Amino acid sequence: MVFSSLFFLYLFLPLCLLAYWLAPKIEYKNNVLILFSLVFYAWGEPLWVLLLVFSATANYLFGLLIEKYRGKAGAKTALVSSLVLNLGLLFLFKYSAFTAENINALFSIHLPVPNIRLPIGISFYTFQTISYVVDCYWEKIRAQRSYSKFLLYVSMFPQLIAGPIVKYKDVAEQLSCRRESLEKFASGVGVFIIGLGKKLLLANQMGLLWEELSCSGGTASAWVGMLAYTLQIYFDFSGYSDMAIGLGRMLGFEFLKNFDYPYISRSVTEFWRRWHISLSTWFREYVYIPLGGNRRGLKRQLLNIFIVWALTGLWHGASWNFVLWGLYYALWLTAEKVFLLRALEKLPSALRCLGVLLVVALGWML
């Protein structure tokens, strides 16, 4: 089920909003959202909804164990166990076939290649549960003792399948106490309509143009097609993010902005502060900084950048073009850190924007 489908717009969403707003207490409202979220997920993945519930249950228990054994070896054991489970499930469903194919090609052997359908949204909710247990271990948050509230955090349908990646610490208070109002609801409707317009009126039309031009020859067609795809991927993804933020606001939640006009960036570094902000923030907080960030000298910082961007590429997809796409940005970000940013500052802003747009468009082709 997608937000732009007629079934979602004319049946699922009205029924969900009606039941939610009729529910008298926050506990009942949360239960309504859990029910509709599980139905939403099961509509496209009837079997994998069990995996979603299992992941939520396991990480809920790991959070309680970390809280119980805080400061002791048991807390670290719970953290490591959670990471092994979360990353193991992600590897099994998303990367096992890719790994087997490459081992077979590299060593000329014939390992069986798993043929497992990828559960929808597993990359998003896995990163959310990882951020929860890590923040529990770092004592940034207290473990959630209500299972229903934690299940709601993991399964909430507005951001379940396409983000933004919502960290628990950003919505912890809202799970227990949030205030709905007609003004906030109307604001959410407005943001949702903008996102829906981006998706249906712009992204889909740019997609049709891209499909038409990508099948035709000629230099002009290639450049126009690249521009069409560059616009399609932005309006599609930012449209879904807007719809998620709008839906959340209709239900009393405030999700953080995920896109901030990325195509007007004047450097690649700035672009990744504006594009898919929740993912960039996640990798910075849970990978880049724990690896040492920029605190251990330039060489270590550049190594950390390459590690983060190789992982970012793999997160987007289990194939070599995604890995190369991640390393492509690692090279640009490294160049900017070392010398390129100083050189770019001497250029007019418009020229810098065009240069970054070209770099990004070529990256999308990769």
Disulfide bonds with the S-S distance in Angstrom:
none
